[in-house]
Amino acid sequence: MDKKQNTGGRIQWGRMIKKLNPYTVQKGFRYLKHYGPKEFWIRLHERFEPEEVPYGPWYEAYVPDEAELNRQRRSRLDYEPLISVAVPAYRTPKLFLTQMLDSLLVQTYKNWELCIANGSPDDGDMREVLERYSARDKRICIQNLGENLGIAGNTNAALSMTSGEFVGILDHDDLLAPNALYEVAKALAENPGMDAVYTDEDKVTTDLGEHFQPHLKPDFNLDLLRSNNYICHFFVVKRSVLEKAGGFRQEFDGAQDYDFIFRCVEQAEKVGHIPEILYHWRTHKASTADNPASKMYAFEAGKRAIEAHLERTGVKGQVTHTPDLGFYRVTYPVQGEPLVSIIIPNKDERETLKACIESIREKTEYPNYEILIIENNSTTEEIFHYYKELSADPRIRLLRWKKEFNYSAINNYGVRQAKGEYLLFLNNDVTVITSGWLREMLGVCQRPEVGAVGVKLIYPDNTIQHAGCVIGIGGIAGHMFVDMPANRTGYLHKASLLQDMSAVTAACMMMKREAFEAAGGFTEKLSVAFNDVDLCLKVRETGKLIVYDPYVQLYHAESKTRGAEDSKEKVRRFQEEIEYMRSRWIGILKKGDPYYNKNLSLTKWNYSLRPLPGMMKKG
């Protein structure tokens, strides 16, 4: 893997200066006050680093051309439900309102209705526009409310007007892409049983002159949703689910859509995702899309929405704000005191192993653990002296593996000897940074839906070595955010949020024993490479989640004991392991990682865009 990514350090000063105006300067001061100078400088770097693939030209190449839109207009789907779009409107500027309405009229899918609850009936301009459009197209339904009922009340009024089998919510100053409802209907036709679906989105300037900050989402991701309302726009839900979930709740104003989405996905059997940018969130001074730091009440409402969701679902967890407002941390308490078996293969490397063991002793306040060191053909006197020292510790057991190095076989052997209900696979070349690390991992891993938990690993030079794995990166699988400074949070803060992923590295991975056994353990054909990815994917096949937990951090010197892949035998073995993964996991490699997005690069590790044909021509 070529680790050296363009992750950073440079600010694109020209781009930043272009954005300067009295409003953005004021916004910058608010952020400076909130974060402090050091954190503000880090975030400024992240915001104004050069885009590897600039979104403007990419978006121009991405949008469907007129021929494709006409094809959609002519096509007939096997299932064409009525889709109601509910809009709560209040003092909407005339231009924004007409642009929103026009975005519905150009939809390539015809079976829709637009239901607008007007919370400002005394606004003559709004009434004139709404009356004109409703007269022009009978699919546009208007209700002038007697008064402004607030965002929740206005939305509920709009929802009560709807009659479609599926209902979506559109903000009064935002826009749908012309193919939005077609793509939603197509997804529903192709996936019977899907009763909620969401799309990707981006932001657009007030004058619609520039699209920016694309939000390219994963498929349904429970832990990411508990970290941030990543679903947001455009969200469409089946009427029967909406009726069970109930409408918007005023006590969550500021995060009313977050609370609503939680209640819907709790009721939904199957939540789908369309990896297409179909919603454009307009930014202007009054918009929450561009004014986060001034709305603390909204972030408190978001916290309460997560707490209410946990309570409804019977999950114990403490919700706290992160430094990035609107992003949250859920800490799951440990239930009981189950035994955790820490399994560490080792060959020679006395000082490396000693640093690892001492960091465990120093940073672990959870009492019930054992350490199994699996000795594999060491030759130095120093290591055997150290083993003798360690044998005095009743928590540590020394086991011997006499055969050649095979990471999978060694760890399977360790599991057979382990007594714990929870297994923690740990490399000898890691040292624990985070106090309370074992309790944090165990709290997440104990949840019934979770099979395994991985962590954030950092190189000794304080850059990221692992922040979860994505299938398909670099050919088979790769770590995310490699070489990014560890104090950065990455694309949409993904390096720093608890979330579900397809795989994590076993350099530090906790797994339920029952999940390990149900998956058949490590595949011993994979003696060195991809064995942890393969195991995670097998655990996923049993229906369990793999969780990336960035709140546990360890330093990792990476493969210090194995040596370089430089002999003919090692190269051949590596090729064989690649072939095994290609044949065993051809489905996910072809379809794409459900926790990633098809529009993101498979050759970069930093969530940059996948270049599109025709970009240079159009860009």
Phi and psi in degrees as a GROMACS rama.xvg file:
@    title "Ramachandran Plot"
@    xaxis  label "Phi"
@    yaxis  label "Psi"
@TYPE xy
-83.0812  104.223  ASP-2
-74.1814  -25.3563  LYS-3
-73.9805  94.7559  LYS-4
-97.5439  161.471  GLN-5
-81.7468  73.5447  ASN-6
-105.262  1.59884  THR-7
131.556  -171.145  GLY-8
120.378  -29.8785  GLY-9
-88.1025  139.406  ARG-10
-99.112  136.981  ILE-11
-85.9718  87.152  GLN-12
-61.0973  -39.0137  TRP-13
-59.6722  -43.0374  GLY-14
-65.278  -38.1884  ARG-15
-67.7527  -44.3613  MET-16
-62.4326  -36.7041  ILE-17
-59.5194  -30.9909  LYS-18
-83.0837  -10.9647  LYS-19
-71.561  130.165  LEU-20
-158.974  171.762  ASN-21
-54.1122  -37.1212  PRO-22
-68.1167  -46.6506  TYR-23
-69.2105  -32.0258  THR-24
-64.3154  -44.3426  VAL-25
-62.0282  -41.9573  GLN-26
-61.4673  -42.0067  LYS-27
-60.086  -41.4315  GLY-28
-64.7335  -37.1058  PHE-29
-62.0651  -43.4295  ARG-30
-65.2109  -40.5237  TYR-31
-60.1071  -43.1912  LEU-32
-64.9603  -39.7709  LYS-33
-70.4942  -48.1201  HIS-34
-88.6337  -26.2767  TYR-35
85.0328  160.883  GLY-36
-57.9291  -44.1077  PRO-37
-66.3921  -50.9362  LYS-38
-67.7485  -35.49  GLU-39
-61.2798  -42.8394  PHE-40
-63.3669  -40.3734  TRP-41
-60.6673  -45.9753  ILE-42
-71.2343  -32.1539  ARG-43
-63.1716  -42.2121  LEU-44
-58.7051  -47.124  HIS-45
-63.1959  -38.9095  GLU-46
-71.2312  -34.5807  ARG-47
-117.438  24.4059  PHE-48
-72.1478  151.296  GLU-49
-60.7367  138.522  PRO-50
-78.6171  129.89  GLU-51
-61.2152  -42.136  GLU-52
-121.112  104.715  VAL-53
-60.1475  135.265  PRO-54
-69.2707  -33.7739  TYR-55
-55.304  -60.9513  GLY-56
-61.6062  -35.6523  PRO-57
-61.9649  -45.5868  TRP-58
-64.235  -39.4101  TYR-59
-61.6436  -38.9945  GLU-60
-74.6661  -24.3506  ALA-61
-79.3928  -40.5762  TYR-62
-63.6503  141.72  VAL-63
-64.3732  141.372  PRO-64
-81.7154  176.743  ASP-65
-63.5175  -33.5066  GLU-66
-63.0651  -42.7828  ALA-67
-67.2016  -41.3566  GLU-68
-63.2706  -38.3321  LEU-69
-67.4405  -36.4601  ASN-70
-61.102  -43.216  ARG-71
-63.6189  -40.1624  GLN-72
-61.956  -35.1306  ARG-73
-83.5268  -21.8538  ARG-74
-77.0342  155.962  SER-75
-121.137  130.284  ARG-76
-93.9094  157.546  LEU-77
-65.2729  -26.1642  ASP-78
-138.309  122.087  TYR-79
-129.71  74.8907  GLU-80
-70.126  156.063  PRO-81
-71.9914  124.454  LEU-82
-107.909  119.024  ILE-83
-92.7721  134.232  SER-84
-111.508  116.135  VAL-85
-97.2461  131.147  ALA-86
-128.774  116.081  VAL-87
-85.951  120  PRO-88
-113.265  138.282  ALA-89
-153.242  117.759  TYR-90
45.9865  47.0574  ARG-91
-76.9584  125.234  THR-92
-54.1136  140.806  PRO-93
-54.1969  -43.8153  LYS-94
-63.7465  -44.0205  LEU-95
-62.9241  -41.141  PHE-96
-64.4295  -46.104  LEU-97
-65.6392  -37.6279  THR-98
-67.0372  -38.7789  GLN-99
-62.9566  -46.418  MET-100
-62.3681  -42.7156  LEU-101
-61.7749  -33.0556  ASP-102
-66.361  -23.8763  SER-103
-80.4577  -40.9494  LEU-104
-64.2751  -26.4447  LEU-105
-93.378  8.98411  VAL-106
-60.2684  138.253  GLN-107
-78.5126  -17.2733  THR-108
-96.4363  132.916  TYR-109
-96.2351  -23.5988  LYS-110
-88.4014  73.4578  ASN-111
-136.517  162.69  TRP-112
-135.889  148.395  GLU-113
-114.34  120.535  LEU-114
-115.55  110.176  CYS-115
-111.977  121.512  ILE-116
-97.8013  114.193  ALA-117
-91.9611  107.244  ASN-118
-86.1898  5.91302  GLY-119
-133.238  68.9794  SER-120
-65.5026  -16.0401  PRO-121
-84.5487  -1.96274  ASP-122
-85.7784  102.673  ASP-123
-62.1856  -40.1905  GLY-124
-60.8201  -44.5511  ASP-125
-62.8953  -46.0384  MET-126
-61.1637  -40.6058  ARG-127
-62.49  -46.1643  GLU-128
-63.3152  -46.9235  VAL-129
-64.1424  -41.5657  LEU-130
-65.6992  -39.9975  GLU-131
-63.95  -45.123  ARG-132
-70.915  -37.0214  TYR-133
-69.8011  -29.703  SER-134
-71.6973  -31.2738  ALA-135
-75.7335  -33.8515  ARG-136
-141.335  119.05  ASP-137
-68.5505  -11.5328  LYS-138
-75.7719  -10.0984  ARG-139
-97.0128  115.118  ILE-140
-111.955  133.916  CYS-141
-121.377  137.843  ILE-142
-128.952  118.741  GLN-143
-87.0181  112.335  ASN-144
-75.8586  154.149  LEU-145
-68.3608  -24.5044  GLY-146
-158.522  169.101  GLU-147
-74.3175  120.733  ASN-148
-97.1812  7.99639  LEU-149
83.332  168.293  GLY-150
-59.7427  -42.165  ILE-151
-68.7382  -46.8062  ALA-152
-64.6541  -42.4345  GLY-153
-63.7868  -40.8645  ASN-154
-65.1053  -43.3169  THR-155
-62.9546  -36.178  ASN-156
-63.1859  -42.0989  ALA-157
-65.4986  -41.5171  ALA-158
-63.2442  -36.64  LEU-159
-68.4639  -18.0175  SER-160
-80.6448  -18.8974  MET-161
-75.5059  150.723  THR-162
-130.147  -0.195318  SER-163
-72.1814  159.42  GLY-164
-68.5842  -28.1258  GLU-165
-126.066  146.997  PHE-166
-130.925  131.244  VAL-167
-121.018  157.437  GLY-168
-117.016  129.612  ILE-169
-123.114  128.476  LEU-170
-69.5089  149.719  ASP-171
-66.6026  -17.0044  HIS-172
-115.802  12.9054  ASP-173
-104.485  179.423  ASP-174
-135.844  144.113  LEU-175
-95.4584  142.044  LEU-176
-64.4471  151.895  ALA-177
-61.1032  -23.9835  PRO-178
-98.8263  10.3429  ASN-179
-60.2687  -53.6846  ALA-180
-71.5327  -30.5426  LEU-181
-61.605  -46.6795  TYR-182
-65.5838  -36.0938  GLU-183
-64.7383  -48.9426  VAL-184
-62.0123  -40.1333  ALA-185
-62.1128  -43.6925  LYS-186
-62.5879  -40.0262  ALA-187
-67.8755  -37.5862  LEU-188
-67.3865  -37.3351  ALA-189
-84.4965  -13.5227  GLU-190
-130.418  76.4171  ASN-191
-57.3062  140.336  PRO-192
94.89  -10.9359  GLY-193
-73.9675  121.644  MET-194
-119.683  8.89204  ASP-195
-156  146.656  ALA-196
-151.024  145.935  VAL-197
-134.335  161.973  TYR-198
-122.08  172.102  THR-199
-79.2326  168.641  ASP-200
-152.213  167.698  GLU-201
-140.878  -177.856  ASP-202
-110.868  154.999  LYS-203
-138.985  142.969  VAL-204
-67.3141  162.973  THR-205
-51.8016  -41.7433  THR-206
-87.6145  7.46372  ASP-207
63.9468  17.2292  LEU-208
-80.4832  -20.978  GLY-209
-143.37  126.294  GLU-210
-92.8112  139.214  HIS-211
-154.637  172.978  PHE-212
45.8929  63.092  GLN-213
-64.206  137.676  PRO-214
-107.324  97.9219  HIS-215
-98.1034  110.995  LEU-216
-99.4525  158.647  LYS-217
-82.5273  171.536  PRO-218
-65.5824  176.362  ASP-219
-49.6806  129.212  PHE-220
-138.656  96.3173  ASN-221
-58.3982  -46.5664  LEU-222
-70.9891  -32.4154  ASP-223
-68.1388  -37.1967  LEU-224
-65.4683  -33.9376  LEU-225
-75.9657  -9.34863  ARG-226
-98.8608  -24.1634  SER-227
-172.209  146.936  ASN-228
-76.0451  73.772  ASN-229
-74.1068  -20.8878  TYR-230
-70.2885  -51.6881  ILE-231
44.6595  -104.406  CYS-232
-117.156  147.596  HIS-233
-96.0019  126.766  PHE-234
-112.952  127.082  PHE-235
-126.103  132.775  VAL-236
-132.985  147.323  VAL-237
-67.0268  141.929  LYS-238
-56.9592  -42.4373  ARG-239
-61.6994  -34.7513  SER-240
-71.5363  -42.4284  VAL-241
-58.7826  -41.9412  LEU-242
-66.1626  -37.3975  GLU-243
-69.455  -40.0557  LYS-244
-73.274  -33.4238  ALA-245
87.4106  168.067  GLY-246
-83.9669  -157.367  GLY-247
-74.9359  148.764  PHE-248
-117.303  125.766  ARG-249
-61.1703  -31.6758  GLN-250
-67.1425  -9.66515  GLU-251
-108.48  17.8242  PHE-252
-51.5029  135.549  ASP-253
102.595  -30.8032  GLY-254
-139.762  31.9822  ALA-255
-62.6191  -33.4902  GLN-256
-73.1268  -33.5124  ASP-257
-61.8596  -50.4065  TYR-258
-59.511  -42.8114  ASP-259
-63.3421  -44.7635  PHE-260
-62.8842  -42.9856  ILE-261
-56.1719  -47.812  PHE-262
-65.8886  -34.1247  ARG-263
-69.3791  -47.1182  CYS-264
-69.6835  -25.2158  VAL-265
-65.0518  -33.5524  GLU-266
-87.888  -23.0735  GLN-267
-74.7901  140.542  ALA-268
-78.2265  -40.8648  GLU-269
-141.032  118.929  LYS-270
-105.944  122.277  VAL-271
-102.987  165.935  GLY-272
-137.322  134.198  HIS-273
-108.14  111.322  ILE-274
-80.4253  58.3518  PRO-275
-133.953  143.636  GLU-276
-82.1729  100.341  ILE-277
-120.422  0.549162  LEU-278
-134.643  133.5  TYR-279
-117.447  114.707  HIS-280
-93.6236  111.151  TRP-281
-76.2112  132.517  ARG-282
-102.71  132.711  THR-283
-156.852  178.437  HIS-284
-61.1803  -30.8797  LYS-285
-89.5814  -2.06507  ALA-286
-89.9635  137.366  SER-287
-67.811  -17.88  THR-288
-64.5317  -23.3932  ALA-289
-126.876  13.535  ASP-290
-143.459  52.6676  ASN-291
-70.5817  -42.3639  PRO-292
-67.1405  -16.9207  ALA-293
-90.3955  2.45337  SER-294
-122.24  59.8188  LYS-295
-60.5723  -33.2054  MET-296
-60.2293  -33.958  TYR-297
-67.3799  -38.8009  ALA-298
-71.3579  -34.3094  PHE-299
-65.6343  -39.5856  GLU-300
-63.8198  -38.174  ALA-301
-61.9664  -41.9424  GLY-302
-60.7738  -44.1616  LYS-303
-67.6517  -31.8904  ARG-304
-63.3348  -41.1897  ALA-305
-66.6552  -43.7662  ILE-306
-60.5131  -41.6497  GLU-307
-64.9223  -40.2527  ALA-308
-61.5669  -45.9537  HIS-309
-61.6046  -41.2889  LEU-310
-64.3298  -44.106  GLU-311
-62.2255  -35.477  ARG-312
-92.8557  4.10346  THR-313
70.3302  29.3031  GLY-314
-105.992  129.265  VAL-315
-84.4953  130.48  LYS-316
-172.317  146.013  GLY-317
-105.064  127.66  GLN-318
-102.052  130.077  VAL-319
-133.406  157.156  THR-320
-73.2191  149.879  HIS-321
-98.8175  171.069  THR-322
-58.7526  -23.9099  PRO-323
-92.6065  103.959  ASP-324
-59.5446  137.993  LEU-325
92.1064  -3.05746  GLY-326
-120.147  137.663  PHE-327
-128.015  160.869  TYR-328
-119.651  131.466  ARG-329
-107.573  123.207  VAL-330
-103.527  124.328  THR-331
-99.7492  122.213  TYR-332
-71.4542  149.967  PRO-333
-75.2485  134.926  VAL-334
-98.1635  117.999  GLN-335
73.2493  -155.107  GLY-336
-143.096  61.0044  GLU-337
-66.2886  153.644  PRO-338
-75.2128  131.15  LEU-339
-108.446  125.039  VAL-340
-98.1252  117.131  SER-341
-96.0229  117.63  ILE-342
-108.501  118.445  ILE-343
-126.335  105.806  ILE-344
-70.1898  145.48  PRO-345
-151.062  140.246  ASN-346
-135.776  119.3  LYS-347
53.705  -138.731  ASP-348
52.1928  55.357  GLU-349
-55.756  -49.9116  ARG-350
-66.2243  -37.2089  GLU-351
-63.0859  -50.0067  THR-352
-63.0397  -41.2873  LEU-353
-60.7398  -44.1056  LYS-354
-61.1019  -38.955  ALA-355
-64.0388  -51.6959  CYS-356
-62.9467  -43.4605  ILE-357
-65.346  -35.2685  GLU-358
-68.0888  -35.3385  SER-359
-63.9452  -47.7598  ILE-360
-61.2655  -38.1895  ARG-361
-76.6876  -37.4177  GLU-362
-101.09  -2.02922  LYS-363
-103.649  110.156  THR-364
-98.034  -10.4523  GLU-365
-71.1816  126.239  TYR-366
-80.479  -27.9831  PRO-367
-99.3881  81.2378  ASN-368
-141.179  157.843  TYR-369
-128.988  153.612  GLU-370
-117.556  125.464  ILE-371
-109.863  114.685  LEU-372
-98.9337  122.351  ILE-373
-103.164  104.491  ILE-374
-75.9446  126.62  GLU-375
-127.886  86.1961  ASN-376
60.9144  43.4829  ASN-377
-70.64  156.177  SER-378
-127.315  -14.8705  THR-379
-86.3995  144.954  THR-380
-63.5695  -37.5479  GLU-381
-57.1643  -39.6157  GLU-382
-69.3902  -36.6306  ILE-383
-71.3652  -32.2949  PHE-384
-62.887  -41.4629  HIS-385
-67.8204  -39.5106  TYR-386
-56.7481  -40.6688  TYR-387
-62.7236  -41.6944  LYS-388
-59.4103  -46.1749  GLU-389
-66.4737  -28.2833  LEU-390
-64.8609  -14.1928  SER-391
-76.4064  -15.4358  ALA-392
-88.4364  116.319  ASP-393
-63.7178  -17.3657  PRO-394
-79.7996  -15.6052  ARG-395
-106.617  130.744  ILE-396
-118.229  138.019  ARG-397
-104.784  124.665  LEU-398
-118.907  155.921  LEU-399
-120.097  129.953  ARG-400
-113.458  112.376  TRP-401
-92.6299  -12.6745  LYS-402
-81.5363  179.936  LYS-403
-66.1468  165.009  GLU-404
-63.7318  125.466  PHE-405
-148.953  102.065  ASN-406
-53.9574  -43.5418  TYR-407
-65.8333  -47.8953  SER-408
-64.5304  -40.2721  ALA-409
-61.7992  -45.5987  ILE-410
-70.7058  -36.5715  ASN-411
-60.9012  -40.7681  ASN-412
-61.7531  -44.4604  TYR-413
-59.9001  -40.9283  GLY-414
-62.8943  -39.9138  VAL-415
-62.3433  -31.4161  ARG-416
-87.8121  -17.4466  GLN-417
-74.7385  148.903  ALA-418
-103.176  -9.75827  LYS-419
-76.7572  152.131  GLY-420
-76.7287  -22.5592  GLU-421
-122.846  138.046  TYR-422
-112.18  131.169  LEU-423
-119.328  107.17  LEU-424
-82.2293  127.869  PHE-425
-140.648  129.352  LEU-426
-73.1765  153.009  ASN-427
-73.4994  -14.8813  ASN-428
-102.331  27.5449  ASP-429
-113.567  151.372  VAL-430
-130.75  137.845  THR-431
-75.3922  133.125  VAL-432
-99.1701  -42.5212  ILE-433
-87.9003  118.821  THR-434
-64.6477  142.94  SER-435
77.1412  14.7922  GLY-436
-59.5898  -42.4654  TRP-437
-68.7647  -40.1913  LEU-438
-65.5128  -40.7176  ARG-439
-61.2089  -47.8274  GLU-440
-63.6904  -41.8437  MET-441
-66.5128  -39.9617  LEU-442
-58.2978  -40.059  GLY-443
-72.1303  -44.2373  VAL-444
-68.9605  -26.0976  CYS-445
-70.4418  -21.2175  GLN-446
-56.8264  137.112  ARG-447
-60.1414  -29.9043  PRO-448
-83.0841  -6.64018  GLU-449
-97.8705  136.142  VAL-450
-101.755  -38.5093  GLY-451
-151.492  156.648  ALA-452
-132.226  131.891  VAL-453
-117.048  173.458  GLY-454
-134.681  176.812  VAL-455
-87.1297  124.941  LYS-456
-111.803  139.696  LEU-457
-126.333  134.604  ILE-458
-67.0502  156.941  TYR-459
-56.8771  -21.6609  PRO-460
-87.7028  15.0106  ASP-461
63.9423  36.8026  ASN-462
-114.623  160.855  THR-463
-77.6977  134.126  ILE-464
-101.842  -32.357  GLN-465
-153.429  128.071  HIS-466
-136.985  49.8912  ALA-467
93.1325  161.471  GLY-468
-116.606  144.414  CYS-469
-117.761  131.974  VAL-470
-76.2327  132.983  ILE-471
102.291  -22.1159  GLY-472
-63.0101  129.24  ILE-473
66.6449  14.2401  GLY-474
114.747  -58.7505  GLY-475
-113.14  -58.5337  ILE-476
-165.191  150.414  ALA-477
-150.742  157.673  GLY-478
-77.8666  148.32  HIS-479
-92.3302  148.328  MET-480
62.1571  28.2788  PHE-481
-58.0668  130.997  VAL-482
74.5705  2.39768  ASP-483
-74.2091  139.164  MET-484
-51.6448  135.165  PRO-485
-64.5003  -19.1503  ALA-486
-86.045  -2.28774  ASN-487
-82.6624  156.409  ARG-488
-105.786  -14.1148  THR-489
80.5526  -173.915  GLY-490
-56.7673  118.047  TYR-491
50.8671  32.4351  LEU-492
65.3427  21.7498  HIS-493
-67.1684  -23.2338  LYS-494
-69.9477  -16.9229  ALA-495
-121.319  15.959  SER-496
-119.127  138.679  LEU-497
-63.7539  128.657  LEU-498
-161.006  162.502  GLN-499
-86.5856  141.516  ASP-500
-137.828  168.8  MET-501
-75.9201  -27.3612  SER-502
-158.606  157.32  ALA-503
-136.947  163.085  VAL-504
-79.8089  144.763  THR-505
-84.5751  7.79279  ALA-506
-59.6602  -28.4976  ALA-507
-154.958  99.0162  CYS-508
-142.969  125.745  MET-509
-97.8171  138.98  MET-510
-140.466  139.532  MET-511
-60.4792  136.829  LYS-512
-57.9129  -42.7945  ARG-513
-63.7813  -33.4691  GLU-514
-69.5897  -41.1703  ALA-515
-59.8425  -46.3395  PHE-516
-70.8069  -38.9341  GLU-517
-63.064  -30.5274  ALA-518
-85.923  -6.9101  ALA-519
84.8513  15.187  GLY-520
69.6422  -169.413  GLY-521
-70.0621  141.419  PHE-522
-78.9843  115.37  THR-523
-74.6735  -13.4336  GLU-524
-64.5143  -26.0012  LYS-525
-94.7223  86.0462  LEU-526
-77.472  -27.8382  SER-527
-129.257  -55.5888  VAL-528
-98.8061  147.689  ALA-529
66.0647  3.8338  PHE-530
-64.3043  -34.2178  ASN-531
-72.5609  -38.84  ASP-532
-62.1109  -45.9359  VAL-533
-59.4291  -44.1944  ASP-534
-63.8362  -44.5677  LEU-535
-59.7327  -42.675  CYS-536
-66.2706  -34.5471  LEU-537
-67.387  -39.1827  LYS-538
-63.5477  -41.1509  VAL-539
-61.073  -36.6896  ARG-540
-61.8978  -27.279  GLU-541
-82.4255  -0.509962  THR-542
94.9554  6.05125  GLY-543
-94.283  155.321  LYS-544
-89.4204  148.829  LEU-545
-108.697  121.913  ILE-546
-111.791  132.07  VAL-547
-94.137  122.722  TYR-548
-116.881  100.975  ASP-549
-77.1138  -5.65649  PRO-550
-83.0156  -1.36387  TYR-551
-113.117  126.396  VAL-552
-130.141  139.364  GLN-553
-136.685  148.938  LEU-554
-79.0254  144.136  TYR-555
-138.464  122.118  HIS-556
-83.5579  -8.32076  ALA-557
56.8344  106.49  GLU-558
56.8233  34.1123  SER-559
-64.0646  -34.7659  LYS-560
-87.6074  -12.3246  THR-561
-91.9431  -27.7432  ARG-562
85.9789  174.877  GLY-563
-76.0018  155.178  ALA-564
-87.6666  69.2868  GLU-565
-118.051  -12.3047  ASP-566
-86.152  159.562  SER-567
-58.9106  -39.0865  LYS-568
-64.3069  -43.2471  GLU-569
-67.1307  -39.9857  LYS-570
-63.4085  -43.3812  VAL-571
-63.7392  -44.2794  ARG-572
-60.4832  -41.7837  ARG-573
-61.9927  -42.7008  PHE-574
-62.7208  -38.6264  GLN-575
-64.6358  -38.9581  GLU-576
-69.1453  -36.0503  GLU-577
-61.5604  -45.7164  ILE-578
-63.312  -39.2213  GLU-579
-59.6066  -47.9171  TYR-580
-63.9075  -40.1265  MET-581
-62.114  -41.1359  ARG-582
-79.1699  -40.2732  SER-583
-70.1645  -35.8272  ARG-584
-118.782  35.7245  TRP-585
-60.6322  -33.2203  ILE-586
-60.0292  -54.6098  GLY-587
-71.5024  -31.4797  ILE-588
-66.3983  -36.2118  LEU-589
-77.2013  -44.1471  LYS-590
-77.087  -31.0636  LYS-591
103.248  149.551  GLY-592
-64.1798  122.997  ASP-593
-64.9004  -18.9396  PRO-594
-97.5749  12.7201  TYR-595
-120.104  -149.608  TYR-596
-154.991  136.73  ASN-597
-61.986  -20.5092  LYS-598
-87.1539  2.01379  ASN-599
-102.727  153.383  LEU-600
-66.7442  144.561  SER-601
-103.572  5.14057  LEU-602
-114.463  -8.74783  THR-603
-116.114  154.312  LYS-604
-107.403  15.1613  TRP-605
-125.086  25.1363  ASN-606
61.8698  34.0275  TYR-607
-82.9704  162.238  SER-608
-68.2672  148.826  LEU-609
-82.4914  120.775  ARG-610
-57.3915  146.848  PRO-611
-111.414  147.095  LEU-612
-60.8808  141.462  PRO-613
87.0969  -0.367314  GLY-614
-61.3037  -48.0705  MET-615
-66.1376  -36.0794  MET-616
-63.9693  -42.6287  LYS-617
-88.9978  -26.4486  LYS-618
